[in-house]
Amino acid sequence: MSSRGLDDPDPDPATTIRRMVDGYQVSQAIHVAATLGIADLLAEASRTSNELAAATGTDPSTLYRLLRALASVKVLHEMDGRRFELAPLGQPLRSDVLDSIAGWAAFIGRPYRWQAWSGLLHSVRTGENAFQHIHGTDVWTYRSARPDESAVFDRAMTSVTRRFNAALLAAYEFGHFRTIVDVGGGNGALLAAVLAAHPHVQGVLFDQPHVVSGAASLLERAGVANRCRSVGGNFFESVPEGADAYVLRAVIHDWDNDASILILTSVKHALTKDGRVLIVERLIAPPNQGHDTKFADLNMLVGTGGRERTREEFAELLELSGLRLQRVVDAGSFSIVEAAAA
């Protein structure tokens, strides 16, 4: 094996693939730092590892080992005296910045999720959902019975949504609508941003009852609570009727085709005559491109049993649901698949 290390700017193929193989170690180290809030503690000034250990209630010696490892991959910067500061690469781990991924980083290393990924080989061999195979239940039932895990997941979804809100608002004119229903909208981060940008629009946040019950504070902080009502329910059965826009951000990719058709059919039945369905998802890129989405697709395979899709696959799914693809709008890392009643 090559003796060249992580700092080598021009690694050979063996070193490159070894780093990929060992990538889980970096992922877990970042997850632990995010869970402990290290980036927030370093937001204003540098601190020693002992000071950080006291603030986080951790063992000073082992925390130092974690911090120096993160400094070696340029998430942190180590100075003399075991003092650390936040490096530019680590800034998005702060919870108070616009492009924060702190919530996502705290989520991805949770043991139950990690265990599901250990079942990837089972999924590839059988086509079955790894999470169901490992845990004996689906991911939604698992989290609904564990409020602490549900809260971590909701924070992760808010973190992801906040990062992409600006691109979505810049790419699509939501102000054309009178009432927007955010289907599977979590605690309302996307809908709050849309309503804040368009003061004449009314909103309905729709998700499972235990999810929307935690949305009030976010909607109030955004100053849109008076124009948004929260409704709990099951989108396989029905969604609130009468709106002229139904947004589904990162919803359809959670489900296989049969379940997705049920969801979209519920939306189609609730849609006004000239209304629009806006599916906000990543699209699968051509061969040899788009690794983010293609690995997100594996995440769906092991986690929820769903999948990421191509434009053509969305068109077919919509047709089977009584809808028609109108256009696809590029919104940075995501696309907005706009559909109308067929």
Sequence and secondary structure as in RCSB ss.txt:
>XXXX:A:sequence
MSSRGLDDPDPDPATTIRRMVDGYQVSQAIHVAATLGIADLLAEASRTSNELAAATGTDPSTLYRLLRALASVKV
LHEMDGRRFELAPLGQPLRSDVLDSIAGWAAFIGRPYRWQAWSGLLHSVRTGENAFQHIHGTDVWTYRSARPDES
AVFDRAMTSVTRRFNAALLAAYEFGHFRTIVDVGGGNGALLAAVLAAHPHVQGVLFDQPHVVSGAASLLERAGVA
NRCRSVGGNFFESVPEGADAYVLRAVIHDWDNDASILILTSVKHALTKDGRVLIVERLIAPPNQGHDTKFADLNM
LVGTGGRERTREEFAELLELSGLRLQRVVDAGSFSIVEAAAA
>XXXX:A:secstr
     TT SS  HHHHHHHHHTHHHHHHHHHHHHHHTHHHHTSSS EEHHHHHHHHT  HHHHHHHHHHHHHTTS
EEEEGGGEEEE GGGGGGSTTSTT  HHHHHHHT HHHHHHHTTHHHHHHH   HHHHHHSS HHHHHHT HHHH
HHHHHHHHHHHHHHHHHHHHHS GGG SEEEEET TTSHHHHHHHHH TT EEEEEE HHHHTT HHHHHHTT G
GGEEEEE  TTT    S SEEEEES GGGS HHHHHHHHHHHHHHS TT EEEEEE B  STT  HHHHHHHHHH
HHHTS   B HHHHHHHHHHTTEEEEEEEEETTEEEEEEEE 
